Amino acid sequence: MVAIRTVHLEDLPSAVEQIQKWYLHEWPAWYGPGGPGDAQSDLVNCVSTPGKLPKCLVAIDDRDQLLGTASLKFKSPGSDQYPGAWLTALLVPSKHRGSGIGTALVAAAECEAKHLTFSSIHASTTTAHSLLKRNGWAHIDAIWSSGIRLEIYRKLL
Ligand SMILES: CC(C)(COP(=O)(O)OP(=O)(O)OC[C@H]1O[C@@H](n2cnc3c(N)ncnc32)[C@H](O)[C@@H]1OP(=O)(O)O)[C@@H](O)C(=O)NCCC(=O)NCCS
């Protein structure tokens, strides 16, 4: 079992480059050439607003190896209907999956949102259903975004 810690990206700025690569690899249609996303600016925004959203969390092991990431933002598919703190960009590279890192990142995002005095946290996903449900998130809605059905989950904090 890997010992996992989560830190704020602003405390580990050297991770920006690697996380950018992960984003590009996992979400090429959004962050790749011609896509609407800008990985670098998303990450820079997270380090330039200490104590406020957006925030990026990074999971690391006891040798400071990067294991995964998650962000907390105001804007995410579904946030127009449910304003507040949203868990977004949850990502664990494939070689590290299935060891509880995603679960640890979700727990860290919940703590962060609570610390920032939010009373709930939301996420929209096509993939992380069982992970969220297992950790006490409730399915509350579904939306269509760019032709994809996203399920919306909420956890009260
Ligand atoms: C979704 C994602 C973040 C999960 O990360 P992860 O580190 O594999 O998450 P966990 O290990 O905590 O849990 C994942 C699975 O491993 C299992 N697991 C947890 N701890 C485990 C352990 N110690 N040993 C073996 N399996 C374990 C869990 O049961 C879980 O299974 P399930 O969710 O299919 O029921 C990862 O798959 C990913 O990055 N996917 C691509 C991007 C994506 O879809 N992001 C979500 C957007 S909301």
The ligand as a Gaussian input file, in Angstrom:
#p B3LYP/6-31G(d) Opt

LIG

0 1
 C      -11.351000       7.833000     -11.850000
 C       -9.893000       7.735000     -11.347000
 C       -9.447000       9.095000     -10.870000
 C       -9.853000       6.752000     -10.190000
 O       -8.535000       6.780000      -9.651000
 P       -7.961000       5.535000      -8.808000
 O       -6.715000       5.981000      -8.165000
 O       -7.913000       4.344000      -9.643000
 O       -9.109000       5.429000      -7.711000
 P       -9.184000       4.379000      -6.487000
 O       -8.040000       3.449000      -6.541000
 O       -9.405000       5.161000      -5.263000
 O      -10.504000       3.618000      -6.781000
 C      -10.646000       3.062000      -8.063000
 C      -10.955000       1.628000      -7.994000
 O       -9.916000       0.865000      -7.408000
 C      -10.425000       0.098000      -6.328000
 N       -9.484000       0.217000      -5.258000
 C       -9.406000       1.161000      -4.311000
 N       -8.393000       0.901000      -3.478000
 C       -7.819000      -0.230000      -3.932000
 C       -6.716000      -1.008000      -3.513000
 N       -5.998000      -0.665000      -2.425000
 N       -6.385000      -2.098000      -4.231000
 C       -7.106000      -2.442000      -5.314000
 N       -8.159000      -1.743000      -5.751000
 C       -8.505000      -0.658000      -5.069000
 C      -11.712000       0.700000      -5.939000
 O      -12.617000      -0.288000      -5.518000
 C      -12.184000       1.374000      -7.218000
 O      -13.013000       0.580000      -7.998000
 P      -14.337000       1.177000      -8.622000
 O      -14.314000       2.661000      -8.451000
 O      -14.282000       0.799000     -10.047000
 O      -15.420000       0.511000      -7.856000
 C       -8.950000       7.214000     -12.473000
 O       -9.463000       6.001000     -12.967000
 C       -8.766000       8.198000     -13.612000
 O       -7.929000       9.089000     -13.539000
 N       -9.535000       8.042000     -14.702000
 C       -9.390000       8.887000     -15.870000
 C       -9.897000      10.293000     -15.636000
 C      -11.285000      10.300000     -15.068000
 O      -12.170000       9.591000     -15.534000
 N      -11.487000      11.162000     -14.056000
 C      -12.760000      11.300000     -13.371000
 C      -13.415000      12.552000     -13.798000
 S      -14.677000      12.983000     -12.604000

